[in-house]
């Protein structure tokens, strides 16, 4: 009952001068509104920034095969033949933190159209999931190849914008035939422009085709780290002058000649891939995805606990650090603005409460003369300050949320409502009221009743 009476007395005192109470809370209203609006707009911008950076591969994991060696001589990273398309399917099936994954077979050779030619930076044989991993599902024109094209090793492909510019200029490439290592591919789609990656390489200088087509019709073997453009066609070239007088070799079955081998290659279909590209659901789940992929591949490859992995997993740490640094910078900026706004509002409340104490000196003296104690006066002025701040906080929350919604409607700016920020605004309002209202309340409680009654 004592608390209720104190609150009622404080509210009645504020109602005697509503205009001054409204102006007093104006600083808190503006401060809280600015904080709420900036937190919601900032959270939406941070989420949009994460999605934008994720399109550059921030949540992508690159799985390479292990290192091959012979006679104590290492052939370098990724030279082993340890990854298969079944490993990719197992990763999708058994790793909950992985959104999707795609196998990749790489090639490096010349692409020819008519009398023009170009050596693209990337020739990737993969599956349709590759574009989902890279957030590249929007095509400039045409259609994506399907899983049936992968199963049948169909000779279809997608081209990047740079390759379209170099080979076709202003002409549409859809339906045209290009040659990759003397294998004809029909262009069925053109990728949207993606620009350079984090290290400056042109991501639009690319050809994407079914991995089975690239492996069985173009490369014929696992690429490893070999630059095939430097030895393009060397395995199929025939110099008949080297064998002018072939000796007769007794054989039960006729042997294929060198020309027959070159004209009708029969590659051994050992289903290995050069790498696997996997995408985690978010940057926060990258480590969980790495752990799950490691466990799944070690089990599939039958690696004993005391043996090292026959594969390597690389994450885009640089991009993840960029996201974290950007988000932390935005958070610190918002906190700085919030502190400045709330300090300004708190100083305004302290100023008005000091003026109120001076104006109500006779009232304070009269209350103390009839039995009120210093603690009662202290509580009353503290409650007045807290009520002012809470009222300003509620109005600030409504104004800030309304302002952020207006920004979204007018500017199409992404926002994200933050219940934590709203709860924090209420707590901060009360804290500001207690902090900046304590000194005026303490000064009022320390007045001498006799001097207060004689105050003019």
C-alpha positions as a Markdown table, in Angstrom:
| # | Residue | x | y | z |
|---|---|---|---|---|
| 1 | Unk | 0.0 | 0.0 | 0.0 |
| 2 | Unk | 2.9 | 2.3 | 0.8 |
| 3 | Unk | 4.4 | 1.8 | -2.7 |
| 4 | Unk | 1.0 | 2.3 | -4.3 |
| 5 | Unk | 0.5 | 5.6 | -2.5 |
| 6 | Unk | 3.9 | 6.7 | -3.5 |
| 7 | Unk | 3.2 | 5.9 | -7.2 |
| 8 | Unk | -0.2 | 7.7 | -7.0 |
| 9 | Unk | 1.4 | 10.8 | -5.4 |
| 10 | Unk | 4.1 | 10.9 | -8.1 |
| 11 | Unk | 1.6 | 10.5 | -10.9 |
| 12 | Unk | -0.6 | 13.3 | -9.5 |
| 13 | Unk | 2.4 | 15.5 | -9.2 |
| 14 | Unk | 3.3 | 14.9 | -12.8 |
| 15 | Unk | -0.3 | 15.6 | -14.0 |
| 16 | Unk | -0.2 | 19.1 | -12.5 |
| 17 | Unk | 2.1 | 20.1 | -15.2 |
| 18 | Unk | 1.6 | 17.8 | -18.2 |
| 19 | Unk | 3.4 | 20.0 | -20.8 |
| 20 | Unk | 6.6 | 20.1 | -18.8 |
| 21 | Unk | 6.3 | 16.3 | -18.2 |
| 22 | Unk | 5.9 | 15.8 | -22.0 |
| 23 | Unk | 8.9 | 17.9 | -22.8 |
| 24 | Unk | 10.9 | 16.2 | -20.1 |
| 25 | Unk | 10.2 | 12.8 | -21.7 |
| 26 | Unk | 10.9 | 14.1 | -25.2 |
| 27 | Unk | 14.6 | 13.4 | -24.9 |
| 28 | Unk | 14.0 | 9.8 | -23.8 |
| 29 | Unk | 11.4 | 9.3 | -26.6 |
| 30 | Unk | 13.8 | 10.5 | -29.3 |
| 31 | Unk | 16.7 | 8.4 | -27.8 |
| 32 | Unk | 14.7 | 5.2 | -27.5 |
| 33 | Unk | 13.1 | 5.7 | -30.9 |
| 34 | Unk | 16.5 | 6.2 | -32.5 |
| 35 | Unk | 17.9 | 3.1 | -30.8 |
| 36 | Unk | 14.9 | 0.9 | -31.8 |
| 37 | Unk | 14.9 | 2.1 | -35.4 |
| 38 | Unk | 18.6 | 1.8 | -35.8 |
| 39 | Unk | 18.7 | -1.7 | -34.2 |
| 40 | Unk | 15.9 | -3.0 | -36.4 |
| 41 | Unk | 17.4 | -1.4 | -39.6 |
| 42 | Unk | 20.9 | -2.4 | -38.6 |
| 43 | Unk | 19.9 | -6.0 | -37.9 |
| 44 | Unk | 18.1 | -6.2 | -41.3 |
| 45 | Unk | 21.1 | -4.7 | -43.0 |
| 46 | Unk | 23.5 | -7.1 | -41.3 |
| 47 | Unk | 21.3 | -10.1 | -42.4 |
| 48 | Unk | 21.2 | -8.8 | -45.9 |
| 49 | Unk | 25.0 | -8.3 | -45.8 |
| 50 | Unk | 25.4 | -11.9 | -44.6 |
| 51 | Unk | 23.3 | -13.1 | -47.5 |
| 52 | Unk | 25.3 | -11.0 | -50.0 |
| 53 | Unk | 28.6 | -12.2 | -48.7 |
| 54 | Unk | 27.4 | -15.8 | -48.6 |
| 55 | Unk | 26.9 | -15.5 | -52.4 |
| 56 | Unk | 30.7 | -15.1 | -52.6 |
| 57 | Unk | 31.2 | -18.4 | -50.8 |
| 58 | Unk | 31.5 | -17.5 | -47.1 |
| 59 | Unk | 29.6 | -20.6 | -46.0 |
| 60 | Unk | 31.2 | -22.9 | -48.7 |
| 61 | Unk | 33.5 | -25.8 | -47.8 |
| 62 | Unk | 36.0 | -27.1 | -50.4 |
| 63 | Unk | 36.9 | -30.8 | -50.0 |
| 64 | Unk | 40.2 | -31.8 | -51.7 |
| 65 | Unk | 41.6 | -35.4 | -52.0 |
| 66 | Unk | 44.7 | -36.2 | -50.1 |
| 67 | Unk | 48.3 | -36.1 | -51.3 |
| 68 | Unk | 49.7 | -38.9 | -53.4 |
| 69 | Unk | 53.4 | -40.0 | -53.1 |
| 70 | Unk | 55.7 | -42.5 | -54.7 |
| 71 | Unk | 59.1 | -43.5 | -53.6 |
| 72 | Unk | 59.1 | -40.8 | -51.0 |
| 73 | Unk | 58.3 | -38.1 | -53.6 |
| 74 | Unk | 55.1 | -36.2 | -52.9 |
| 75 | Unk | 53.0 | -35.1 | -55.9 |
| 76 | Unk | 51.4 | -32.1 | -54.1 |
| 77 | Unk | 48.1 | -31.2 | -52.5 |
| 78 | Unk | 45.1 | -32.7 | -54.1 |
| 79 | Unk | 47.0 | -35.2 | -56.2 |
| 80 | Unk | 45.4 | -38.3 | -54.6 |
| 81 | Unk | 42.4 | -40.1 | -56.0 |
| 82 | Unk | 40.2 | -40.5 | -52.9 |
| 83 | Unk | 37.0 | -38.7 | -53.6 |
| 84 | Unk | 34.0 | -40.2 | -55.4 |
| 85 | Unk | 30.5 | -38.9 | -56.4 |
| 86 | Unk | 29.2 | -41.4 | -53.8 |
| 87 | Unk | 31.1 | -39.4 | -51.1 |
| 88 | Unk | 29.2 | -36.3 | -52.2 |
| 89 | Unk | 25.9 | -38.1 | -51.9 |
| 90 | Unk | 26.8 | -39.4 | -48.5 |
| 91 | Unk | 27.7 | -35.8 | -47.3 |
| 92 | Unk | 24.3 | -34.6 | -48.4 |
| 93 | Unk | 22.5 | -37.5 | -46.8 |
| 94 | Unk | 24.5 | -37.8 | -43.5 |
| 95 | Unk | 25.5 | -34.3 | -42.6 |
| 96 | Unk | 22.6 | -32.2 | -41.2 |
| 97 | Unk | 24.7 | -29.0 | -41.1 |
| 98 | Unk | 25.3 | -29.2 | -44.9 |
| 99 | Unk | 22.7 | -27.6 | -47.0 |
| 100 | Unk | 23.8 | -29.2 | -50.3 |
| 101 | Unk | 27.0 | -30.4 | -52.0 |
| 102 | Unk | 28.3 | -30.9 | -55.6 |
| 103 | Unk | 31.2 | -33.0 | -57.0 |
| 104 | Unk | 33.6 | -31.2 | -59.4 |
| 105 | Unk | 35.8 | -32.4 | -62.2 |
| 106 | Unk | 38.1 | -29.7 | -63.5 |
| 107 | Unk | 39.6 | -29.2 | -66.9 |
| 108 | Unk | 41.9 | -26.6 | -68.5 |
| 109 | Unk | 41.7 | -26.4 | -72.3 |
| 110 | Unk | 40.6 | -24.3 | -75.2 |
| 111 | Unk | 37.0 | -23.6 | -76.1 |
| 112 | Unk | 36.3 | -23.0 | -79.8 |
| 113 | Unk | 33.3 | -21.4 | -81.5 |
| 114 | Unk | 33.6 | -20.8 | -85.3 |
| 115 | Unk | 36.8 | -18.9 | -85.9 |
| 116 | Unk | 37.1 | -17.7 | -82.2 |
| 117 | Unk | 38.7 | -19.4 | -79.3 |
| 118 | Unk | 39.2 | -18.8 | -75.6 |
| 119 | Unk | 40.8 | -20.6 | -72.7 |
| 120 | Unk | 38.4 | -20.0 | -69.7 |
| 121 | Unk | 39.7 | -19.8 | -66.2 |
| 122 | Unk | 37.3 | -22.5 | -65.1 |
| 123 | Unk | 35.9 | -25.5 | -66.9 |
| 124 | Unk | 33.8 | -27.4 | -64.3 |
| 125 | Unk | 32.1 | -30.7 | -64.6 |
| 126 | Unk | 29.5 | -30.9 | -61.9 |
| 127 | Unk | 25.8 | -31.4 | -61.0 |
| 128 | Unk | 22.9 | -28.9 | -60.9 |
| 129 | Unk | 23.5 | -28.5 | -57.1 |
| 130 | Unk | 26.7 | -26.6 | -57.9 |
| 131 | Unk | 24.7 | -23.4 | -58.6 |
| 132 | Unk | 22.8 | -23.8 | -55.4 |
| 133 | Unk | 26.0 | -24.1 | -53.4 |
| 134 | Unk | 27.3 | -20.9 | -55.0 |
| 135 | Unk | 23.9 | -19.1 | -54.7 |
| 136 | Unk | 24.0 | -18.7 | -58.5 |
| 137 | Unk | 20.6 | -20.2 | -59.5 |
| 138 | Unk | 19.4 | -17.1 | -61.4 |
| 139 | Unk | 20.3 | -17.5 | -65.1 |
| 140 | Unk | 20.6 | -14.6 | -67.5 |
| 141 | Unk | 18.9 | -16.7 | -70.2 |
| 142 | Unk | 18.2 | -20.3 | -71.1 |
| 143 | Unk | 17.8 | -23.3 | -68.8 |
| 144 | Unk | 19.9 | -25.3 | -66.3 |
| 145 | Unk | 21.0 | -28.9 | -67.2 |
| 146 | Unk | 19.3 | -31.6 | -65.2 |
| 147 | Unk | 20.3 | -34.7 | -63.3 |
| 148 | Unk | 19.3 | -36.8 | -66.3 |
| 149 | Unk | 21.9 | -35.0 | -68.4 |
| 150 | Unk | 24.5 | -36.0 | -65.7 |
| 151 | Unk | 23.4 | -39.6 | -65.8 |
| 152 | Unk | 23.5 | -39.8 | -69.6 |
| 153 | Unk | 26.7 | -37.7 | -70.0 |
| 154 | Unk | 24.9 | -35.4 | -72.4 |
| 155 | Unk | 27.0 | -32.8 | -74.2 |
| 156 | Unk | 25.3 | -29.6 | -72.9 |
| 157 | Unk | 26.8 | -26.7 | -71.0 |
| 158 | Unk | 26.3 | -23.3 | -69.3 |
| 159 | Unk | 28.5 | -20.3 | -70.1 |
| 160 | Unk | 29.6 | -17.4 | -68.0 |
| 161 | Unk | 29.2 | -13.8 | -69.1 |
| 162 | Unk | 32.9 | -13.4 | -69.9 |
| 163 | Unk | 33.0 | -16.4 | -72.2 |
| 164 | Unk | 29.8 | -15.2 | -74.0 |
| 165 | Unk | 31.5 | -11.8 | -74.6 |
| 166 | Unk | 34.7 | -13.4 | -76.0 |
| 167 | Unk | 33.1 | -16.0 | -78.2 |
| 168 | Unk | 29.7 | -14.7 | -79.2 |
| 169 | Unk | 30.1 | -10.9 | -78.8 |
| 170 | Unk | 26.5 | -9.5 | -79.2 |
| 171 | Unk | 25.0 | -12.8 | -80.4 |
| 172 | Unk | 22.9 | -15.0 | -78.2 |
| 173 | Unk | 24.7 | -18.3 | -77.5 |
| 174 | Unk | 21.6 | -20.4 | -76.7 |
| 175 | Unk | 21.4 | -23.4 | -79.0 |
| 176 | Unk | 24.9 | -22.8 | -80.5 |
| 177 | Unk | 27.6 | -25.5 | -80.6 |
| 178 | Unk | 31.0 | -25.0 | -79.0 |
| 179 | Unk | 34.0 | -27.4 | -79.0 |
| 180 | Unk | 35.9 | -28.3 | -75.9 |
| 181 | Unk | 38.9 | -30.6 | -76.8 |
| 182 | Unk | 37.1 | -31.5 | -80.1 |
| 183 | Unk | 34.0 | -32.5 | -78.3 |
| 184 | Unk | 30.9 | -30.5 | -79.3 |
| 185 | Unk | 28.7 | -29.0 | -76.5 |
| 186 | Unk | 25.3 | -27.4 | -77.0 |
| 187 | Unk | 24.9 | -24.2 | -75.0 |
| 188 | Unk | 21.6 | -24.3 | -73.1 |
| 189 | Unk | 22.0 | -21.5 | -70.6 |
| 190 | Unk | 24.0 | -18.3 | -69.7 |
| 191 | Unk | 24.9 | -17.6 | -66.1 |
| 192 | Unk | 24.1 | -14.3 | -64.5 |
| 193 | Unk | 27.0 | -11.9 | -63.9 |
| 194 | Unk | 28.8 | -12.6 | -60.6 |
| 195 | Unk | 32.0 | -10.5 | -60.9 |
| 196 | Unk | 35.4 | -11.1 | -59.3 |
| 197 | Unk | 35.9 | -13.2 | -56.2 |
| 198 | Unk | 37.7 | -12.2 | -53.0 |
| 199 | Unk | 41.1 | -12.7 | -54.6 |
| 200 | Unk | 40.3 | -10.9 | -57.9 |
| 201 | Unk | 39.6 | -13.9 | -60.2 |
| 202 | Unk | 36.9 | -13.5 | -62.7 |
| 203 | Unk | 34.1 | -15.8 | -61.7 |
| 204 | Unk | 32.2 | -15.2 | -65.0 |
| 205 | Unk | 35.0 | -16.8 | -67.1 |
| 206 | Unk | 33.6 | -20.3 | -66.7 |
| 207 | Unk | 32.0 | -23.2 | -68.5 |
| 208 | Unk | 29.8 | -25.6 | -66.5 |
| 209 | Unk | 28.7 | -29.0 | -67.8 |
| 210 | Unk | 27.7 | -32.4 | -66.4 |
| 211 | Unk | 30.6 | -33.9 | -64.6 |
| 212 | Unk | 30.2 | -37.2 | -66.4 |
| 213 | Unk | 30.6 | -35.5 | -69.7 |
| 214 | Unk | 33.7 | -33.6 | -68.7 |
| 215 | Unk | 35.3 | -36.7 | -67.2 |
| 216 | Unk | 34.4 | -39.4 | -69.7 |
| 217 | Unk | 34.4 | -37.3 | -73.0 |
| 218 | Unk | 36.9 | -34.5 | -72.3 |
| 219 | Unk | 39.5 | -35.4 | -69.8 |
| 220 | Unk | 39.2 | -39.1 | -69.7 |
| 221 | Unk | 40.9 | -39.3 | -66.3 |
| 222 | Unk | 41.1 | -37.5 | -63.0 |
| 223 | Unk | 42.6 | -34.0 | -63.5 |
| 224 | Unk | 44.6 | -33.7 | -60.3 |
| 225 | Unk | 46.8 | -30.6 | -60.5 |
| 226 | Unk | 47.7 | -31.1 | -64.2 |
| 227 | Unk | 47.3 | -28.2 | -66.6 |
| 228 | Unk | 45.6 | -29.9 | -69.5 |
| 229 | Unk | 45.8 | -26.9 | -71.8 |
| 230 | Unk | 49.6 | -27.5 | -72.0 |
| 231 | Unk | 49.1 | -31.1 | -73.1 |
| 232 | Unk | 45.7 | -30.9 | -74.8 |
| 233 | Unk | 45.2 | -33.9 | -77.0 |
| 234 | Unk | 48.7 | -35.3 | -76.4 |
| 235 | Unk | 47.3 | -38.6 | -75.4 |
| 236 | Unk | 45.3 | -39.0 | -78.6 |
| 237 | Unk | 47.9 | -37.7 | -81.1 |
| 238 | Unk | 49.5 | -40.2 | -83.4 |
| 239 | Unk | 52.8 | -39.8 | -85.2 |
| 240 | Unk | 52.8 | -42.7 | -87.8 |
| 241 | Unk | 56.4 | -41.9 | -88.7 |
| 242 | Unk | 57.5 | -43.4 | -85.4 |
| 243 | Unk | 56.3 | -46.8 | -86.6 |
| 244 | Unk | 57.0 | -47.1 | -90.3 |
| 245 | Unk | 57.7 | -50.9 | -90.2 |
| 246 | Unk | 55.8 | -52.4 | -87.3 |
| 247 | Unk | 56.9 | -55.8 | -86.5 |
| 248 | Unk | 54.5 | -58.7 | -86.4 |
| 249 | Unk | 53.6 | -59.8 | -83.0 |
| 250 | Unk | 51.9 | -63.2 | -82.6 |
| 251 | Unk | 48.5 | -62.8 | -80.8 |
| 252 | Unk | 45.4 | -64.8 | -80.6 |
| 253 | Unk | 43.3 | -61.7 | -80.9 |
| 254 | Unk | 43.9 | -58.8 | -83.2 |
| 255 | Unk | 45.3 | -55.7 | -81.5 |
| 256 | Unk | 43.9 | -52.2 | -82.1 |
| 257 | Unk | 46.2 | -49.9 | -84.0 |
| 258 | Unk | 47.4 | -46.5 | -82.7 |
| 259 | Unk | 45.1 | -44.7 | -85.1 |
| 260 | Unk | 42.1 | -46.8 | -83.9 |
| 261 | Unk | 43.0 | -46.0 | -80.3 |
| 262 | Unk | 43.1 | -42.2 | -81.1 |
| 263 | Unk | 39.9 | -42.2 | -83.1 |
| 264 | Unk | 37.9 | -44.4 | -80.7 |
| 265 | Unk | 39.1 | -43.8 | -77.2 |
| 266 | Unk | 37.8 | -46.1 | -74.5 |
| 267 | Unk | 38.6 | -44.4 | -71.2 |
| 268 | Unk | 38.4 | -46.4 | -68.0 |
| 269 | Unk | 35.5 | -45.2 | -66.0 |
| 270 | Unk | 37.0 | -44.9 | -62.6 |
| 271 | Unk | 34.5 | -42.7 | -60.9 |
| 272 | Unk | 36.7 | -40.2 | -59.0 |
| 273 | Unk | 36.2 | -36.5 | -58.8 |
| 274 | Unk | 38.8 | -33.7 | -58.3 |
| 275 | Unk | 36.9 | -32.0 | -55.4 |
| 276 | Unk | 33.6 | -31.6 | -53.6 |
| 277 | Unk | 32.0 | -28.3 | -52.9 |
| 278 | Unk | 29.6 | -28.2 | -49.9 |
| 279 | Unk | 27.6 | -25.4 | -48.5 |
| 280 | Unk | 26.7 | -25.1 | -44.8 |
| 281 | Unk | 23.3 | -23.7 | -43.8 |
| 282 | Unk | 25.0 | -20.6 | -42.3 |
| 283 | Unk | 28.4 | -19.3 | -41.4 |
| 284 | Unk | 27.7 | -20.3 | -37.7 |
| 285 | Unk | 27.4 | -23.9 | -38.7 |
| 286 | Unk | 30.6 | -24.2 | -40.7 |
| 287 | Unk | 32.6 | -25.9 | -37.9 |
| 288 | Unk | 29.7 | -28.4 | -37.3 |
| 289 | Unk | 29.6 | -29.1 | -41.0 |
| 290 | Unk | 33.4 | -29.7 | -41.1 |
| 291 | Unk | 33.1 | -32.2 | -38.2 |
| 292 | Unk | 30.2 | -34.0 | -39.7 |
| 293 | Unk | 31.9 | -34.3 | -43.2 |
| 294 | Unk | 35.2 | -35.5 | -41.6 |
| 295 | Unk | 33.3 | -38.2 | -39.6 |
| 296 | Unk | 31.3 | -39.3 | -42.7 |
| 297 | Unk | 34.3 | -39.5 | -45.1 |
| 298 | Unk | 36.6 | -41.3 | -42.5 |
| 299 | Unk | 33.9 | -43.9 | -42.1 |
| 300 | Unk | 33.3 | -44.3 | -45.9 |
| 301 | Unk | 37.1 | -44.5 | -46.6 |
| 302 | Unk | 37.6 | -47.0 | -43.7 |
| 303 | Unk | 40.3 | -44.9 | -42.0 |
| 304 | Unk | 41.5 | -46.2 | -38.7 |
| 305 | Unk | 41.6 | -43.9 | -35.7 |
| 306 | Unk | 45.4 | -43.8 | -35.7 |
| 307 | Unk | 45.6 | -42.9 | -39.4 |
| 308 | Unk | 45.4 | -39.4 | -40.9 |
| 309 | Unk | 42.7 | -38.2 | -43.2 |
| 310 | Unk | 43.1 | -38.9 | -47.0 |
| 311 | Unk | 41.3 | -35.6 | -47.7 |
| 312 | Unk | 41.5 | -31.9 | -46.8 |
| 313 | Unk | 38.6 | -29.6 | -46.0 |
| 314 | Unk | 39.1 | -25.9 | -46.5 |
| 315 | Unk | 36.7 | -23.2 | -45.3 |
| 316 | Unk | 36.5 | -19.5 | -46.4 |
| 317 | Unk | 37.9 | -18.2 | -43.1 |
| 318 | Unk | 38.7 | -14.8 | -44.6 |
| 319 | Unk | 35.1 | -14.2 | -45.7 |
| 320 | Unk | 33.8 | -15.4 | -42.3 |
| 321 | Unk | 36.1 | -13.0 | -40.5 |
| 322 | Unk | 34.9 | -10.2 | -42.8 |
| 323 | Unk | 31.3 | -10.9 | -41.8 |
| 324 | Unk | 32.2 | -11.0 | -38.1 |
| 325 | Unk | 34.2 | -7.8 | -38.3 |
| 326 | Unk | 31.5 | -6.0 | -40.2 |
| 327 | Unk | 28.7 | -7.1 | -37.9 |
| 328 | Unk | 30.8 | -6.2 | -34.8 |
| 329 | Unk | 31.5 | -2.8 | -36.2 |
| 330 | Unk | 27.8 | -2.1 | -36.9 |
| 331 | Unk | 26.9 | -3.3 | -33.3 |
| 332 | Unk | 29.5 | -1.0 | -31.7 |
| 333 | Unk | 28.2 | 1.9 | -33.8 |
| 334 | Unk | 24.7 | 1.3 | -32.7 |
| 335 | Unk | 25.7 | 1.0 | -29.1 |
| 336 | Unk | 27.6 | 4.3 | -29.3 |
| 337 | Unk | 24.6 | 6.1 | -30.8 |
| 338 | Unk | 22.4 | 4.6 | -28.2 |
| 339 | Unk | 24.6 | 5.7 | -25.3 |
| 340 | Unk | 24.7 | 9.3 | -26.7 |
| 341 | Unk | 21.0 | 9.5 | -27.1 |
| 342 | Unk | 20.2 | 8.1 | -23.7 |
| 343 | Unk | 22.7 | 10.3 | -21.9 |
| 344 | Unk | 21.2 | 13.3 | -23.6 |
| 345 | Unk | 17.7 | 12.2 | -22.5 |
| 346 | Unk | 18.9 | 11.4 | -19.0 |
| 347 | Unk | 20.6 | 14.9 | -18.6 |
| 348 | Unk | 17.3 | 16.5 | -19.6 |
| 349 | Unk | 15.4 | 14.5 | -17.0 |
| 350 | Unk | 17.9 | 15.5 | -14.3 |
| 351 | Unk | 17.6 | 19.1 | -15.3 |
| 352 | Unk | 13.8 | 19.2 | -15.1 |
| 353 | Unk | 13.8 | 17.2 | -11.9 |
| 354 | Unk | 16.2 | 19.7 | -10.3 |
| 355 | Unk | 13.9 | 22.5 | -11.4 |
| 356 | Unk | 10.9 | 20.6 | -10.0 |
| 357 | Unk | 12.7 | 20.2 | -6.6 |
| 358 | Unk | 13.3 | 24.0 | -6.5 |
| 359 | Unk | 9.8 | 24.8 | -7.4 |
| 360 | Unk | 8.3 | 22.4 | -4.9 |
| 361 | Unk | 10.5 | 23.3 | -1.9 |
| 362 | Unk | 7.5 | 24.5 | 0.2 |
| 363 | Unk | 5.5 | 21.4 | -0.7 |
| 364 | Unk | 8.4 | 19.2 | 0.4 |
| 365 | Unk | 8.8 | 21.2 | 3.6 |
| 366 | Unk | 5.1 | 20.9 | 4.4 |
| 367 | Unk | 5.1 | 17.1 | 3.8 |
| 368 | Unk | 8.1 | 16.7 | 6.0 |
| 369 | Unk | 6.5 | 18.9 | 8.7 |
| 370 | Unk | 3.4 | 16.6 | 8.9 |
| 371 | Unk | 5.5 | 13.4 | 9.3 |
| 372 | Unk | 7.0 | 12.5 | 5.9 |
| 373 | Unk | 10.5 | 11.2 | 6.2 |
| 374 | Unk | 13.4 | 11.7 | 3.9 |
| 375 | Unk | 13.1 | 8.2 | 2.5 |
| 376 | Unk | 9.4 | 9.0 | 1.5 |
| 377 | Unk | 10.5 | 12.1 | -0.4 |
| 378 | Unk | 13.4 | 10.2 | -2.0 |
| 379 | Unk | 11.0 | 7.5 | -3.2 |
| 380 | Unk | 8.5 | 10.0 | -4.6 |
| 381 | Unk | 11.0 | 11.8 | -6.7 |
| 382 | Unk | 12.6 | 8.6 | -7.9 |
| 383 | Unk | 9.2 | 7.2 | -8.9 |
| 384 | Unk | 8.5 | 10.4 | -10.8 |
| 385 | Unk | 11.7 | 10.1 | -12.7 |
| 386 | Unk | 11.1 | 6.4 | -13.5 |
| 387 | Unk | 7.6 | 7.0 | -14.6 |
| 388 | Unk | 8.7 | 9.7 | -16.9 |
| 389 | Unk | 11.4 | 7.4 | -18.4 |
| 390 | Unk | 9.1 | 4.4 | -18.8 |
| 391 | Unk | 6.5 | 6.6 | -20.5 |
| 392 | Unk | 9.2 | 7.9 | -22.8 |
| 393 | Unk | 10.5 | 4.4 | -23.4 |
| 394 | Unk | 7.0 | 3.1 | -24.4 |
| 395 | Unk | 6.5 | 6.1 | -26.8 |
| 396 | Unk | 10.0 | 5.7 | -28.1 |
| 397 | Unk | 9.5 | 2.0 | -28.9 |
| 398 | Unk | 6.2 | 2.7 | -30.8 |
| 399 | Unk | 7.8 | 5.6 | -32.6 |
| 400 | Unk | 11.0 | 3.7 | -33.4 |
| 401 | Unk | 9.2 | 0.6 | -34.7 |
| 402 | Unk | 6.8 | 2.7 | -36.7 |
| 403 | Unk | 9.8 | 4.6 | -38.2 |
| 404 | Unk | 11.6 | 1.4 | -39.2 |
| 405 | Unk | 8.4 | 0.1 | -40.8 |
| 406 | Unk | 8.0 | 3.4 | -42.7 |
| 407 | Unk | 11.6 | 3.1 | -44.0 |
| 408 | Unk | 10.9 | -0.5 | -45.2 |
| 409 | Unk | 7.8 | 0.7 | -47.1 |
| 410 | Unk | 9.3 | 3.8 | -48.6 |
| 411 | Unk | 12.9 | 2.7 | -49.3 |
| 412 | Unk | 12.5 | -1.1 | -49.5 |
| 413 | Unk | 15.2 | -1.4 | -46.9 |
| 414 | Unk | 15.4 | -4.7 | -45.0 |
| 415 | Unk | 14.5 | -4.6 | -41.3 |
| 416 | Unk | 14.4 | -7.2 | -38.6 |
| 417 | Unk | 12.3 | -6.8 | -35.4 |
| 418 | Unk | 14.3 | -7.4 | -32.3 |
| 419 | Unk | 12.4 | -8.3 | -29.2 |
| 420 | Unk | 15.6 | -8.3 | -27.2 |
| 421 | Unk | 16.2 | -4.6 | -28.2 |
| 422 | Unk | 12.6 | -3.7 | -27.1 |
| 423 | Unk | 13.1 | -5.4 | -23.7 |
| 424 | Unk | 16.4 | -3.7 | -23.3 |
| 425 | Unk | 14.8 | -0.4 | -24.1 |
| 426 | Unk | 12.4 | -0.8 | -21.2 |
| 427 | Unk | 15.1 | -1.8 | -18.8 |
| 428 | Unk | 17.4 | 1.1 | -20.0 |
| 429 | Unk | 14.5 | 3.6 | -19.6 |
| 430 | Unk | 14.0 | 2.5 | -16.0 |
| 431 | Unk | 17.8 | 2.5 | -15.3 |
| 432 | Unk | 18.1 | 6.0 | -16.8 |
| 433 | Unk | 15.3 | 7.3 | -14.6 |
| 434 | Unk | 16.8 | 5.9 | -11.5 |
| 435 | Unk | 20.4 | 7.0 | -12.4 |
| 436 | Unk | 19.6 | 10.6 | -13.4 |
| 437 | Unk | 16.7 | 11.0 | -11.0 |
| 438 | Unk | 18.6 | 9.9 | -7.9 |
| 439 | Unk | 20.5 | 13.2 | -7.3 |
| 440 | Unk | 17.4 | 15.5 | -7.5 |
| 441 | Unk | 15.5 | 13.0 | -5.3 |
| 442 | Unk | 18.4 | 12.8 | -2.8 |
| 443 | Unk | 18.7 | 16.6 | -2.8 |
| 444 | Unk | 14.9 | 16.9 | -2.1 |
| 445 | Unk | 15.1 | 14.4 | 0.8 |
| 446 | Unk | 18.0 | 16.4 | 2.4 |
| 447 | Unk | 16.0 | 19.6 | 2.7 |
| 448 | Unk | 15.5 | 21.1 | 6.2 |
| 449 | Unk | 11.7 | 21.3 | 6.8 |
| 450 | Unk | 11.9 | 24.7 | 8.6 |
| 451 | Unk | 14.0 | 26.2 | 5.8 |
| 452 | Unk | 11.8 | 24.6 | 3.1 |
| 453 | Unk | 8.6 | 26.1 | 4.7 |
| 454 | Unk | 10.3 | 29.6 | 4.8 |
| 455 | Unk | 11.4 | 29.2 | 1.1 |
| 456 | Unk | 9.9 | 31.9 | -1.2 |
